[in-house]
């Protein structure tokens, strides 16, 4: 019996070894790869996230959604002082997303630094759209790139829309594992959006709800970092969970804190929202990747350069003066692409003359965003003392995702400062720089005054818009008119940093009209 048992045991062991070898061989021939495992886990997490929000069948019953929201938007690049705290801009938003007919509407009401209220609407379909300055009664068609970007932003703003986008991109789904974030365990997955943007999604391991998303970005002030959106305060609206508190951060700093006041599904829509006002002036197309640069001669060797359509309703401009031996430029708005286009035009008009000086009017990023292009050109940046450190920081920021001209061709920063007045002149030209600050818009703000031409270049101090009516009265415009009178400057024409040349008389007429209305109301 002992021998039989031994033989039987040995046979069982041998049989087990054979079976193990066969199964091991089969596993080796059909392994589950890391990519497969990552995809399958991500798909499960995504599907659970969809169910946690209300389910795909319920999502598909939503033909439209409308919402009202309020947001506080800290803007370090729009502060009154270059070294001071960020200006916090308050914004009220009313929006409609018509999913059935693929139309979107958004109205933003806000106040920029030291200025009057602006009301700006944005309408898009799948392929077209427009933005409107409602105060000026001006409408600008949107380029295809701006339409696509606007629609993507809306799709990413609400979790149930974002997750449907991810479901349509399942081939790119991957799991990144689990992390403890914002006080709880999170399942993390990623997918590639239609524009190639890699989006990371965070889901609560406890509830399955989407708690946030991330994309990599490269911003002018901060450089490389993660743009993060955080969803909290979920509430049930017609069986779908909607986050009523949305915080957006870049590189850890809050850039928007938004709270929804109302969210409605399948409401009756006002068709007039999606049409431009019939009394509006129509401007040029805006928001394209390459905006045309227009040149207007304002005097002998004095040129106004307009970057048409850059920045939606806000058009941006520069001015340059071709002195005998060099060129002086006033303002470097928006970004490096605009600077490179302006520099190219300058070299056409004044071939062989170095662009020796750039004078930014003030530190706000929409008027300083192209300064790095002039640093790369070897220009000396002429500014006021309070803005020096701000420009030094901008010059040192790395931009690995979107390398600009300075990133590709590094140059040392050359910088000069003046406190109240600086003059450039030769036998033909005189340009006087004046620091008018402090004012409600910025502690230090520069105008370039050409006494021979009775011309000034000024940004954010003058109420012209590119099309339509003048901007509403604000303390900044009152300040500028009073300062010009006090200083005795003989200004007849103002080349605005926002895209149009106006007359000083326009401002005075606007102020006089406002004063009459005020007296009547009293």
C-alpha positions in Angstrom: 0.0 0.0 0.0 2.9 2.3 0.8 4.4 1.7 -2.6 1.1 2.3 -4.4 0.5 5.5 -2.5 4.0 6.7 -3.4 3.5 6.0 -7.1 0.1 7.6 -7.1 1.4 10.7 -5.3 4.3 11.0 -7.8 1.9 10.7 -10.7 -0.3 13.4 -9.3 2.7 15.7 -8.8 3.9 15.0 -12.4 0.3 15.6 -13.7 0.2 18.9 -11.8 3.5 20.0 -13.2 2.3 19.2 -16.7 -0.9 21.1 -16.3 0.9 24.1 -14.7 3.3 24.1 -17.7 0.5 24.0 -20.2 -1.4 26.9 -18.4 1.8 28.9 -18.1 2.5 28.4 -21.8 -1.0 29.5 -22.7 -0.6 32.6 -20.5 2.7 33.3 -22.1 1.2 33.0 -25.5 -1.9 35.3 -24.6 -0.7 37.7 -22.0 -2.8 40.7 -20.9 -0.5 43.6 -21.6 0.0 46.7 -19.4 -1.8 48.7 -22.1 -4.8 46.4 -22.1 -5.0 46.3 -18.3 -4.8 50.1 -18.1 -7.5 50.6 -20.8 -9.9 48.1 -19.2 -9.5 49.6 -15.7 -10.0 53.1 -17.1 -13.1 52.0 -19.0 -14.6 50.6 -15.8 -13.9 53.8 -13.9 -15.4 55.9 -16.7 -18.5 53.8 -16.9 -18.9 54.0 -13.1 -18.5 57.7 -13.3 -21.2 58.1 -15.9 -23.6 56.0 -13.7 -22.8 58.1 -10.7 -23.8 61.2 -12.5 -27.2 59.8 -13.6 -26.4 57.5 -16.5 -26.0 57.8 -20.3 -29.7 57.3 -21.0 -30.6 60.2 -18.8 -27.9 62.4 -20.4 -29.4 61.7 -23.8 -32.8 63.0 -22.8 -31.3 66.5 -22.2 -31.9 68.6 -25.3 -30.7 71.9 -23.8 -29.4 73.3 -20.5 -29.4 76.9 -19.3 -27.5 78.3 -16.3 -26.7 81.4 -14.3 -23.4 81.7 -12.4 -21.2 84.2 -10.6 -17.5 84.0 -10.5 -14.5 85.7 -8.9 -11.5 85.8 -11.1 -8.1 86.7 -9.6 -5.9 88.3 -12.3 -2.3 88.9 -11.2 -1.6 90.3 -14.7 -4.3 93.0 -14.2 -3.5 94.3 -10.8 -3.3 98.0 -10.0 0.3 97.6 -8.8 2.8 95.3 -10.6 4.0 94.0 -7.2 0.6 94.1 -5.5 -2.2 91.6 -5.0 -4.1 90.2 -7.9 -7.1 92.2 -9.1 -10.2 90.1 -8.5 -12.6 90.6 -11.3 -16.3 89.7 -10.6 -18.3 88.2 -13.4 -21.9 87.3 -13.9 -22.7 84.7 -16.6 -25.9 83.5 -18.3 -25.4 80.6 -20.6 -27.4 78.2 -22.8 -26.2 75.0 -24.4 -28.6 73.7 -27.0 -27.5 70.1 -27.4 -30.2 69.2 -29.9 -29.4 71.9 -32.4 -25.8 72.3 -31.5 -25.9 76.0 -30.5 -24.3 77.7 -27.6 -24.8 81.1 -26.0 -23.0 82.9 -23.2 -23.3 86.4 -21.8 -20.6 87.7 -19.4 -21.0 90.9 -17.5 -17.9 92.2 -15.8 -15.7 95.1 -14.7 -12.1 95.4 -15.7 -9.5 97.2 -13.5 -10.7 100.7 -12.8 -13.2 100.6 -15.7 -16.9 100.6 -16.4 -19.0 97.5 -16.9 -18.6 95.4 -20.1 -21.3 93.1 -21.4 -19.9 90.6 -23.9 -21.9 87.8 -25.6 -20.6 84.8 -27.4 -22.6 82.6 -29.8 -21.4 79.4 -31.5 -22.7 76.6 -33.6 -20.7 73.6 -34.9 -18.9 75.7 -37.5 -19.6 79.4 -37.0 -20.1 82.0 -34.4 -19.8 85.6 -33.3 -18.9 87.7 -30.3 -20.6 91.0 -29.5 -19.7 94.1 -27.5 -23.2 94.9 -26.3 -22.3 98.3 -24.9 -20.8 99.4 -28.2 -23.4 97.6 -30.4 -20.6 95.9 -32.3 -20.5 92.3 -33.6 -17.4 90.3 -34.7 -17.6 87.0 -36.6 -15.5 84.2 -35.0 -12.8 82.3 -36.9 -13.1 78.5 -37.1 -10.3 78.1 -34.5 -12.2 80.3 -32.0 -15.4 78.5 -32.6 -13.8 75.1 -31.9 -12.1 76.3 -28.8 -15.2 77.9 -27.4 -17.2 74.7 -27.9 -14.5 72.6 -26.3 -14.4 74.9 -23.2 -18.2 74.4 -22.8 -17.9 70.6 -23.2 -15.3 70.5 -20.5 -17.3 72.8 -18.1 -19.9 70.2 -17.1 -19.0 66.6 -16.0 -21.8 64.9 -17.8 -20.7 66.6 -21.1 -17.0 65.9 -20.5 -17.6 62.2 -19.7 -19.5 61.8 -22.9 -16.6 63.3 -24.8 -14.4 60.7 -23.1 -16.8 57.9 -24.1 -16.3 59.0 -27.7 -12.5 58.7 -27.3 -12.3 55.3 -25.7 -9.3 54.1 -27.7 -7.2 56.7 -25.8 -8.4 55.8 -22.3 -5.7 54.8 -19.9 -5.6 54.3 -16.1 -3.0 56.3 -14.1 -3.6 54.5 -10.9 -5.0 55.7 -7.5 -3.9 58.8 -5.5 -5.1 60.5 -2.4 -6.1 64.0 -3.4 -8.3 66.6 -1.7 -8.7 64.4 1.3 -9.9 61.2 -0.3 -8.8 58.3 -2.5 -9.2 59.1 -6.2 -9.2 56.8 -9.3 -7.3 58.6 -12.0 -7.6 58.0 -15.8 -6.7 60.0 -18.9 -7.8 60.3 -22.5 -6.9 62.4 -25.6 -9.5 65.0 -26.7 -10.3 65.6 -30.4 -7.8 68.5 -30.5 -5.0 66.2 -29.1 -5.2 67.6 -25.5 -4.4 65.0 -22.9 -7.1 65.3 -20.2 -6.6 63.7 -16.8 -9.8 62.8 -14.9 -10.1 62.3 -11.1 -13.0 60.2 -9.7 -13.9 59.7 -6.1 -13.3 56.1 -5.1 -16.1 56.5 -2.6 -18.9 58.0 -4.8 -17.6 57.5 -8.3 -18.3 61.2 -9.1 -15.9 63.2 -11.2 -14.0 65.5 -8.8 -11.7 67.2 -11.2 -9.7 67.3 -14.4 -6.3 68.5 -15.4 -4.4 69.5 -18.6 -0.9 70.7 -19.0 -0.5 74.4 -19.9 2.0 77.1 -20.6 0.9 80.5 -19.4 2.6 83.8 -20.0 3.3 84.7 -16.4 3.8 81.3 -14.8 5.2 79.3 -17.7 4.7 75.5 -17.5 2.1 74.1 -15.2 -1.1 72.1 -14.7 -4.5 73.7 -15.3 -6.8 72.0 -12.9 -10.6 72.2 -12.6 -12.2 71.0 -9.3 -15.9 70.0 -9.1 -17.7 70.1 -5.8 -21.2 70.7 -4.3 -23.0 68.2 -6.5 -26.8 68.7 -6.6 -29.5 66.6 -8.3 -31.2 68.3 -11.2 -33.8 66.2 -13.0 -32.0 63.0 -12.0 -28.6 64.2 -13.1 -25.9 65.4 -10.7 -24.4 68.8 -11.4 -21.5 70.4 -9.5 -22.6 73.9 -8.3 -19.1 74.9 -7.3 -16.2 74.9 -9.8 -12.7 76.1 -9.0 -10.0 76.4 -11.7 -6.4 76.6 -10.7 -3.1 76.9 -12.6 0.1 75.8 -11.1 -1.8 75.6 -7.8 -3.1 79.2 -7.8 -6.8 79.9 -8.2 -7.7 81.6 -11.5 -11.5 81.3 -11.2 -14.0 80.5 -8.4 -17.4 79.9 -10.0 -20.7 79.1 -8.4 -23.9 78.3 -10.3 -27.0 80.0 -9.0 -29.4 78.2 -11.4 -29.2 75.2 -13.7 -32.2 74.1 -15.8 -32.7 71.3 -18.4 -35.0 71.4 -21.4 -36.3 74.9 -20.9 -38.0 76.9 -23.7 -35.3 78.9 -25.4 -35.4 82.4 -26.7 -34.3 82.2 -30.4 -33.2 85.8 -30.4 -30.3 84.9 -28.1 -28.5 83.2 -31.0 -28.9 86.1 -33.5 -26.9 89.3 -33.5 -28.7 92.6 -32.8 -30.0 94.0 -36.1 -28.6 97.5 -35.1 -25.1 96.3 -34.6 -22.0 97.3 -36.6 -20.2 94.3 -38.1 -16.5 94.2 -37.5 -13.8 91.9 -39.0 -13.4 88.2 -38.1 -11.6 87.6 -34.8 -9.9 84.8 -33.0 -8.0 83.2 -35.9 -4.5 81.7 -35.4 -2.9 84.4 -37.6 -4.4 87.9 -37.5 -3.6 90.4 -40.2 -1.5 93.4 -39.2 -2.6 96.8 -40.6 -0.4 99.9 -40.8 -1.7 103.5 -40.6 0.7 106.4 -41.1 0.0 109.1 -38.5 2.9 111.5 -39.3 6.3 111.6 -40.8 7.9 108.3 -39.9 5.1 107.6 -37.3 3.0 104.5 -37.8 0.1 103.0 -36.0 0.1 99.1 -36.1 -3.2 97.3 -35.4 -3.3 93.6 -34.7 -6.8 93.2 -36.1 -9.1 90.8 -34.2 -6.7 89.6 -31.5 -8.4 89.1 -28.2 -12.1 88.9 -29.2 -13.8 92.3 -28.9 -10.6 93.9 -27.6 -8.3 94.9 -30.5 -4.7 95.7 -29.7 -2.2 98.1 -31.2 1.3 99.4 -31.2 2.9 102.6 -32.5 6.5 103.0 -33.9 8.6 105.9 -34.8 11.5 105.5 -37.3 14.2 107.9 -36.0 17.2 108.6 -38.1 19.3 105.7 -36.7 16.8 103.4 -35.0 13.2 102.5 -34.3 11.3 103.2 -31.1 8.1 101.0 -30.5 5.4 101.8 -28.0 3.5 98.7 -26.7 4.0 95.0 -27.2 0.5 93.6 -26.7 -1.0 90.1 -26.4 1.7 87.5 -27.3 4.9 86.7 -29.1 3.1 85.9 -32.4 1.7 89.4 -32.6 5.2 90.8 -31.8 6.8 88.8 -34.5 4.2 90.0 -37.0 4.7 93.6 -36.0 8.5 93.3 -36.0 8.3 92.0 -39.6 6.2 95.0 -40.7 8.6 97.4 -39.0 11.5 95.9 -40.9 9.6 96.3 -44.2 9.0 100.0 -43.4 12.4 100.8 -41.9 14.9 98.3 -43.4 18.3 98.3 -41.8 17.3 100.3 -38.7 17.5 98.4 -35.4 14.5 98.3 -33.1 16.4 99.9 -30.3 13.7 100.6 -27.8 10.4 99.2 -26.7 8.1 101.2 -24.3 5.3 99.3 -22.7 2.5 101.6 -21.4 1.9 99.5 -18.2 2.4 96.1 -16.8 -1.0 94.5 -17.7 -0.4 91.3 -19.6 -2.6 92.1 -22.5 -0.4 95.1 -23.2 2.9 93.5 -22.3 2.3 89.9 -23.5 4.6 90.3 -26.5 7.6 91.9 -24.6 9.7 88.7 -24.9 9.8 89.0 -28.7 11.5 92.4 -28.4 13.9 91.1 -25.8 14.9 88.5 -28.3 15.3 91.2 -30.9 17.9 92.9 -28.7 15.7 95.9 -27.9 16.1 97.9 -24.7 12.9 97.8 -22.6 12.1 101.3 -21.3 9.7 101.2 -18.3 8.9 102.8 -14.9 10.6 101.6 -11.7 7.6 99.8 -10.3 7.3 97.6 -13.3 11.0 96.6 -13.5 10.8 93.5 -11.4 7.6 92.3 -13.2 9.4 92.5 -16.6 12.5 90.8 -15.2 10.3 87.9 -14.0 8.6 87.6 -17.4 11.9 87.5 -19.2 13.1 84.6 -17.0 10.1 82.3 -17.3 10.6 79.1 -19.3 8.0 78.0 -21.9 8.8 74.4 -22.8 5.3 73.6 -24.3 5.1 76.7 -26.4 8.6 78.0 -27.0 8.6 81.6 -28.2 11.3 83.5 -30.0 13.2 84.3 -26.8 13.1 80.6 -25.8 14.6 79.6 -29.1 17.1 82.5 -29.3 17.9 83.6 -25.7 19.1 87.1 -25.2 19.9 89.1 -22.0 17.3 91.6 -20.8 18.3 95.2 -21.4 16.2 97.5 -19.4 16.1 101.3 -18.6 13.7 103.0 -16.2 12.4 106.6 -15.8 10.3 108.0 -13.1 8.1 110.8 -14.6 9.4 111.9 -18.0 11.9 110.7 -20.7 12.5 112.3 -24.1 13.7 110.7 -27.4 14.6 113.0 -30.2 16.7 113.7 -33.3 16.6 116.5 -35.9 13.2 115.3 -37.2 11.3 113.7 -34.3 10.4 114.2 -30.7 8.8 111.5 -28.5 8.1 112.5 -24.9 7.2 109.7 -22.4 5.1 110.6 -19.4 4.2 108.4 -16.4 0.7 109.6 -15.5 0.2 107.3 -12.6 -1.0 106.6 -10.1 -4.5 106.3 -11.7 -7.5 104.0 -11.0 -6.2 101.5 -13.6 -2.5 101.2 -12.7 -0.1 102.8 -10.3 2.3 103.5 -13.1 1.0 104.1 -16.7 2.9 105.7 -19.6 1.7 107.7 -22.6 3.9 108.6 -25.6 3.3 112.2 -26.6 4.5 113.6 -30.0 4.2 117.4 -29.6 4.8 118.1 -33.3 2.0 115.9 -34.4 -0.2 116.8 -31.4 -0.6 113.0 -31.0 -0.5 110.7 -28.0 -0.4 106.9 -27.8 -2.4 105.7 -24.7 -3.7 102.4 -23.5 -6.8 101.8 -21.4 -7.2 105.6 -20.8 -9.3 106.4 -23.8 -12.9 105.2 -24.5 -12.7 104.3 -28.2 -13.8 100.8 -29.4 -12.9 99.2 -32.7 -16.5 99.4 -33.9 -19.7 101.0 -32.6 -20.2 103.4 -29.7 -17.6 104.7 -27.3 -17.1 102.8 -24.1 -19.2 103.9 -21.0 -17.7 106.5 -18.8 -15.2 105.3 -16.2 -13.0 107.0 -13.6 -10.0 106.2 -15.8 -11.2 108.3 -18.7 -12.0 111.2 -16.3 -8.5 110.9 -14.9 -6.9 111.0 -18.3 -8.7 114.1 -19.5 -8.0 116.0 -16.3 -4.3 115.0 -16.4 -3.9 116.2 -20.0 -5.4 119.5 -19.1 -3.3 119.9 -16.0 -0.1 119.1 -17.8 -0.9 121.4 -20.7 -0.4 118.7 -23.4 -1.7 119.8 -26.7 -3.2 116.5 -27.7 -5.7 116.4 -30.6 -5.4 112.8 -31.7 -5.1 109.7 -29.5 -3.8 106.4 -30.9 -5.5 103.9 -28.6 -3.8 100.7 -27.5 -7.2 99.1 -28.2 -7.4 99.3 -31.9 -8.5 102.7 -33.2 -7.3 106.2 -33.5 -9.7 108.8 -32.0 -9.9 112.5 -31.2 -9.4 114.0 -27.8 -12.6 115.9 -28.5 -14.5 112.6 -28.5 -13.6 112.0 -24.9 -14.5 115.6 -23.9 -17.9 115.3 -25.6 -18.5 112.0 -23.8 -17.6 113.5 -20.5 -19.7 116.6 -21.1 -22.7 114.5 -22.1 -22.4 112.4 -19.0 -22.2 115.5 -16.8 -25.4 116.8 -18.3 -27.2 113.6 -17.7 -26.0 113.6 -14.1 -27.2 117.2 -13.5 -30.6 116.3 -15.0 -31.1 113.3 -12.7 -30.4 115.5 -9.7 
